[in-house]
């Protein structure tokens, strides 16, 4: 049973906790993209690029060594 929680995270070089954090971050970003797409579907002049920007950011993040950290870094920079 344990392998259901550890095999995949190990295959991408992460612990269960690290993988959970990254996957939860991706889920939040995808939820934001889905909401923006829904708003855009109703009011086409709104959120014109929000969903596609979110997807581009996630793609870049997924293919970098900073998995799950790009948005946190951007949020820190915005707060400063």
N, C-alpha and C positions, 0 to 999 in steps of 0.2 A: 504493500500500500504506500509506503514512504516514497517509492520511486515516482509515483504520480506527482509528487511535489518537488522532487529534486532532479530528476533526469534532464528535463528540458532546461531549467535554469543553468545547470552545470554545462550543458552543451553550448550555451552562449557565454560561458565564463562568469556566471553570477551565482550568488547564493540565493536561496529561496526569498529571503528578505529583500535583497537587492532587486531581484526580478519582480517581486510584488510592487516595489516602489516605482520601477520603470513602467510596468504594465498599468498601474493606477494612473500615473502621469499621462500615458498615452490615452487612456480612457477619458480623462478629463479634457484633453485637447480635442479628441474626436467628438465628445459631447458638445463642446463649444462650436466646432465646425458644423455639426448637425443642426444645432440651433440657428446658426447664421444662415445655413442653406434653407432652413424652413422659413425664416424671416424673408429671405430673398425670394423664395417661391411666391409668397403672398404680396410683397412689396418689392418689385424688381429693382427699384432705385436704391434700396438699402442693402448693406452687406454684400456689395458687388464682388469683392475679392477675398473676404474674410475666410471662407471655407477653404478656398484654394491655397491661401497663404498658410493656413494651419497645416494642411496636408504637405505642402512643400517643406515647412519647418520640421514636421515629424519625419519625413523621408530623410532629410539631411541629418537629423538627430539619430535616426536608426542606423544610418550608415557611417556614423562617426564614433570616435572613442568616448564621446560625452553623452552616451545614452541616458535619457531621463534628466539631463542637467541643463540643456540649452535654455529652456523657458525659465528655470529658476535663476540662471545667470542673467537673463534679460530682465526679469522682474527686479533683481537686485540693482541692476544698472538704472532701471526706471525710477526706483525709489531714491537713488542718490542724487 
